[in-house]
Amino acid sequence: MLESFFPKPKQFFFSAIAWSLFGVFSWYFGGKELGSLFGFTFPAKDAPPIIGLGHFTTPDFLWFYIYYFFYAAIFYIFWASYSPHKWQVWSIFGSALILFFTYYQVQVAVAVNNWYRPFYDAIQNALSGNSTTTAADLYGFMFSFLILAMTYVLISIVTSFFVSHYVFRWRTAMNDFYTARWTLVRHIEGASQRIQEDTMRFASIMKTLGVSIVDAVMTLIAFLPVLLQLSENVKELPVVGQIAYPLVYAALFWSVFGTILMVVAGIKLPGLEFKNQRVEAAFRKELVLGEDDDSRAEPIALKELFDNVRKNYFRIYIHYTYFNLFRNFYFQLNNLFAYVLLIPTIAVGTITLGIMNQIIRAFSEVTSSFQYLVRSWSTIIDLISIFKRLQAFEAAFQGKALPKLDLEYIDTDGKVDK
């Protein structure tokens, strides 16, 4: 799955994470200011945010583009020299480009969040008795938002197009890797399904899940400083009282609580989904063998195999019932949580409507990033089950011991053990 597309996967991913963290810390602790040596001037820290597309052409943004691609180029040159790989352009530069596109999308969301405050403050002013806001002002805000929205749509389309090609290249790499070993794998149970269907599903899920985790990390990096700054407007939280950076701690607590809740509620689902693929494969295999062999696919055998399919599905239904109960209830409370936090501040009238909406949006973005596992757990469950199948498949033709879960239920004849 991984070595077909990435050079030395374990070392590669460890180095990618370490290099990314180093790049982030370098940017915030000297790298950004380094741009001044090359003629880039930066606005003061207390300068008001720029509303509109000008947000993306400020000196600090232009310097960041150079900084980012410089770091990506160094990483690529190292791996191209250390461990050349057929797919290195796609797996390394492609990954770096996806990260950049995703970060740019997140920055559009930051620009929209900056737009919220003056727009809603203008509405609040317009609704007051001594309004200084004109219709032209409101139309101007609408036009500015439309430009940002169209930019977001354009970047989303480009990102989706590129990610689709990236993931299909990954699937191609897996397909080439497995089919080159067809003589070794053709006798393994479900070999054709694993090469065709499992690689297809793996690629499809990675397209959704991979981009969403990158988006969550980038959103957190972009919006956490925004939420830290907005926390200065909130002096007190319900029950807790006054604490430093209250919104950040509240977002962290609420997200960790939801993540633990989802993991506990869905802890058995990955194994059940994996076993479901196994019993389905056994049933399908018996039907296929019965097409050419009159002694196979007898009614008694098919009934026994389908009973195992039915039993496993019923277990899945039970576990998904209480998993969805906790998940849906959590997200309903999530809609109110930020407003509950702001009640003491709203009650004393220390913030404007614009600031409130800006806080709500920034808080939602940060909690959404922290809640990645909560929002994606069902998809992660499916990915884990496919990963286990392909992992067992690779272990079979590489002569490694099969995972314990892969040995359960299915015997050498493709029938289910009791």
N, C-alpha and C positions, 0 to 999 in steps of 0.2 A: 504493500500500500504506500509506504513512505519512501523506501529506498529506490523505487522505480522512478520517482520524480525529484527527490531531494538527495544531494550528496551526503553520505554518512549521517542519516537522520538524527540520531541522538546528539552527536556533536554539533550538527547544524542548528537544531532548534535551541539547544542550550546557548550556543554562541550568539544566535539571533536575538534571544531575550536579553542576554548580558550586554550586547552591543547596543540594543535599543534603549535599555535603561541608562547605559553610559551616555548615549546621545541626549536623552531627555535631561538628565542631571547636568550635563555639560552646558546645555542650552540655558537652563535656569540659573546656573552658577558660573556665569562668565561668558558663555558662548554667544548669548544675545548681544551683550555689550561689545563683544569682539568686532561686531559689524561696523562700529564707529571708526575703526582703524582703516576700513575700506570705503569710507565716505558716506555711510548710512547714518542718518540722524534719527533719533527716536523721540517720540512725544513724552512729556512728563508723566509720571505715574498717576498724578491726580487729574490729568487731562480728560475731558469728557469723551466717551466713545464716539467714533465716527459712524453716522447712520447712512446705510446704503452701500453701494458697491465700492466706495472709497475705502471701506474697511479692509479690502483685499489688496490694495496697492500702496499701503503705508510702508515706510522704510523697513519696519521690523518684519513685515510679511515678505517683502522682497528678499531681505537677508535670510529669512527662514527657508525660502525656496532653495537658495544656493547652499545653505548649511545642510539641508536634508539630503539633497542629491549628492553632495560631497560625501556624506557618511554612507549612503547607499552604494556609491561607486567603490569606496574603500572595502566594504564588506564583499561586494561582488568580486573584485580583483583578488582578494585573499582566497575565497573559495574556488575561484576559477583556476588559481595556481596550486592550491593545496589538494583539491580533489575534483578534477575536471569531470563534468557530468553532461550527458547528452541533452538534458532538459534544463541546464543551469540558467539559461537566459529567462525562461518562463518562471522557473521556481524561485529565482533570486530577484531579478529585476521585475518580474511580473508581480511578485509579492510586495516589493517596495512601491510599485506604482499603485497597487490596490490600497496600500496604507495611505499613500498621498491623496488619492481621490477621496477616500473615506474621511481623512482629516479635513479636506477642503469642504466636504458636505457638512461636517460638524461646525466648521467656522461660519458657514452660511446660517446655520441654526443659531450660532452666537450673535451674528449680525441681526437676525430677526429678534432675538431676545433684547438686544440693545434698542431696537425699534419700538418694542412694547411700551417702554416707560414714557417717552415723549408723546406717543400716540394716545395712550389712555389718560395721561395728564391733560392733554389737549381736550379730550372728551369731557373730563371732569370740569375743566375750566369752562367749556362751552355750555355745560348744564348749570353752571352757577349763575347767580343773579347779575354779576358784573363781568360777563364774558369778554375776553380779548381775542378769542379764537374765531377765525373766519371759516367759511365753507371752503375757501381756497386752501387754507392750511390743512384741513382734513383730507381734501382730495390729493394734496401733495403727499401726505403720509400714505394714502392708499396706493398711489403710483410707486412710491419708494418700496412698499411691501411687494407689489406686483413684480418689480424688477428682481428683488431678492428671491421671490418664489420661482420665477422663470429660470433664474440661475441655478437654484436647487434642482429643479426638474431636469435641466440640461445635464448637470453633473451626475445626477442619478441615472439617467439614460446611458451616458457614456460609461459609468462605472458598471452598470448591469451588463452592458454589451461586452466589456473587457473581461469581467469576472466569468461570464458564460464561456468565453473562449479559453480562459485560464483553467477553469475546472475541467473542460473537455480535454484539454491537453493532459491534465492529470489522469483522467480516465484512459486516454490513449496510452499513456506511459504504463499504467497498470495492466491494460489489455495486452500490450506488447510483452510485458514482463511475464505474465501468466501463459500466454499462448506459445511463447518461446520454449516453455517447459511442458507443453501439452503431453508429450510421451510419458512424463512423470506423473501428471495429474489426472489423466483421462480415466483412470480406474477409481479415483476418489469419489465418494458419494457426493452427488450434486455438483460435480466439477463444472459442468456447462452453465448451471444456474449461477454459481459463484462468480465465474468469469464474466458472464453477460449481465445478469440481473443485479447481483450484489455490487459490482463495480459501478453500474449505472446509478443505483440508489445511493451508494457512497458519494459519488460525484454530485448528485442532486442535493443531498443533505449538506454537503460541505459548501455548496454554493450559498445556501441560506444561512447555515450556522456559522461558517467561517467569516462571512462578511459581517454578520451581526455581532460576533465577539470583537472584531476589530472596531466596529462602530461603537460598541460599548466602551472599550478602552479609550478610544479617541475622544468620545463625548465626555468621559470622566476627566481626561487631561484638560480639555478645553473649558468645561463648565465648573469644575471644582474651584478654580480661582475666582470665577464670577460669583459663586455661592458664598465663598469666604468674604468677598467684598460686600455682598448684600446682607450678610449676617450682622453687619454693623447697624442695620435698621431694626433689628429684632433684639430687644433687651431681655425678654423673659419668655419662658415656655410654660405651658400648663403642667402642673404637678412638680416639674423639675425646678422651676424658678429661673434665676439668672445664672448663666454659664457662658464661657467664652465660645465663640463660633457655634451657637446653638443649632443652626440649620444643618451644618455639616454633620455634627454628632447625631442629630435626629435622623438624617438620611441614612447614615451608616447603621444605626441601630435598627431602623425599620427594614432595611434591605437584608441585613444579616438574619433578622428574625424570620423574614419570608423565605430566605434561602434554606435555612435549617428546617423550616416547616415543610417545604416541598421535598427536600431530600429524605426526610423521615417518612413522609406520606408516600413517596414513590420509590422507596428503597428496593422493593422486590420486583419492580416493573422491568428493569433491564434483563434480568434473568428469565423472566416469563416471556418476554418478547423473543429472546434468543431461542428458548425451548420451543416457542411457537413456530419459528422458522424450521426447526429440526423436525417436528412432527408433521408439518406441512410437506417438507421435502420427502419424508418417508412415505407419506400417502401418495404423493405425486409420482415418486419413483416406482411404486408398485403398479400404478396405473400404466406408466410408460412401458414397464416390462411386460405387462399383460397384453400390450398391442402386438407383440411378436411371439409370446410364449403362452400357450393355452393353459399351462399349469400354474401361471401366476395370476394375480388380481382376482382370486376367488372371492365370492361374496363374504365368506366368514372373515378372511384376512382383511378385506377392505373395510368391513364393519369395525373390526378391532382397531385398525389404524385411524379410521375416522372418529371413533370414540375418543381416542387420545387427542385428536384435534379439538373436538368439542369440549373435553374436560379442561384443556389448557386455555381455550378461549373464555370459558366461564370463569376461570380463576382470574384472567386478565380483566374481565368486566367488573368483577367484584373489587379488585384493587384500584382500577381506574375510577370507580364510583366515589370512594372516599378521597382519592387523590384530587379529583375535580371538585369535590365539595370544599376541601380546604383551599384549593387554588382560587376558585371563583370567589369565595368569601373574602379571602385576603385582598384580591384586586378590587372588590367593592369598597372595602375599608380604605384601600389605597387612594381612591378618588377623593376621600374626605380628609386624609391625614394632614396634608399641608395646610388646609384651611383651619383645622383644629389647632395646629401649632401657632397660627397667626392671630387667633382670637384675642389673646391679651393685648397684642400690639394694635389690632384694629379697634378694639374697644376704647382705647385711650386716644385714638386718632393721630398717631405719630407718623403714619405713612400715607402716601397718596395712592389713588387707584392705580396709577402707572407703576409705582414701586411694588405694589401688591401683586400685580399681574406678572411683573418681571421676576419676582421671588418665586411665585407659583410655578412658572415655566422652568426656571433654573433648577428649582428643587426637584421638579418632575424629571428633568434630564439626568440629574445626578443619581436619583433613586433608580431610574430606569437602567442606568449603567450598572449600579450595584446589584440590581435585580436580574442580571443576565441569566443566571441559573434558574431563577423562578420562572421567567418568561419562556425559556427555551428547554425546560426540563423534558417535556414530552418528545421533542425532536432529538434531544441528547440521548434519551432512552433508545430510540430507534437507531441512532448512529452507533451506540455501544453494542447493540445486538449484531449489527452488520460488521462492525469492527471485529467482534469475537468470531464470527463465522469466517471472515477472511484471514484472521490470525490463525485459526485452527487449520484452514486450508493450506496456508503457507507452512505451518508446522508439519503437516502431513507429507508434503513433497520435499521438505528440507531435512527430513529424518529426525525432527525434534519431537519431544513428548507432547501429546495433545493436551490442551487445557482440560481440567477436571470436568468443567461444565459441558464440554464437547463430547465427553465419553458417556454422559448420562443419557438414558432413554433409548439410544439407538445402538443396536447390535450390528454385527458384521453383515447380516442379511438385510439391513435397512429396516428392521422391525423394532418396535418399541419395547424395551424391557419394562417389567412391572416393578 
